[in-house]
Amino acid sequence: MEKLPKIGIPIIIAAIILIVVLAKSAVTIDSGEAGVLFETFGKGVVTDEPPMGEGFHLVAPWNKVFVYEVRQQELFEKMRVLSSNGLEIQIDASAWYEPVYNDLGHLHQSLGQNYLDRVIKPAIRSAARSVVGRYTPEQLYSSKRDVIQDEIFIETKKILEKQYVQLNEILVRDVTLPATIKTAIERKLKQEQESLEYEFRLVTAQKEAEKVIIEAKGKAESNRILSASLTDKILQDKGIDATIKLADSPNSKIIVIGSGDSGLPLILGNQ
């Protein structure tokens, strides 16, 4: 085997060095990610320029690139907090969040890649304790779930306002009460519902009774007006009309006996 020429050894070494340098200099950033450049011999974390976007980049081999996911991410949290009367409540919630893209350098410089555990989780837990502590277990179980969800979101967003993190939504998925408290609340709600139904039936019956009374009064008033309008002359005319109609019937026989006190004929008829 022939020995390599002396010139070949430096070329091989140079090629190896070049490959190593290129490997360290080439940075590929995937979709939904961004890179923060750290200049080892410069100003450190670059904060006055936008982060490195998706694609292929070449950087000096002595510099570093820290890659962050910049898409919306979801955090699931199970928290045990106290209600206004000191009972322990379990809240199952999730948070949608993402780093502020243009402040990615500041985020890396102040919090680092572990910003989720450093600021987001403590902020959500603090807001949840503060909000839930304002309500009773009954309110949390029945009518206030949407309210506490909105309030936790507002308070968490306020805490994270200057932390270079964007909070998009807080969702309260479940509120778990102690079994004895839950049973007592359900029993109370059932009793309240039954009471409301009973009151509704009473009101309905009362309205029906009022309706009957009003109809009866109207009918009585109608009869009074009709009686007042029936004079002797009108009654006499009514009797004559009835006599004529009866006489027109082919199967009727009419016998005029006399007149009553009102001056009307007394009529006997048969078929």
Secondary structure, DSSP 8 states (H G I E B T S, - for coil): -----TTHHHHHHHHHHHHHHHHHHEEEE-TTEEEEEEETTTTEE--SS--B-SEEEE--TTSEEEEEE-S-EEEEEEEEEE-TTS-EEEEEEEEEEEE-GGGHHHHHHHT-TTHIIIIIHHHHHHHHHHHHTTS-HHHHHTT-HHHHHHHHHHHHHHHTTTTTEEEEEEEEEEEE--HHHHHHHHHHHHHHHHHHHHHHHHHHHHHHHHHHHHHHHHHHHHHHHHHHH--HHHHHHHHHHHHHHHHH-TT-EEEEEEE-TTS-EEEEEE-
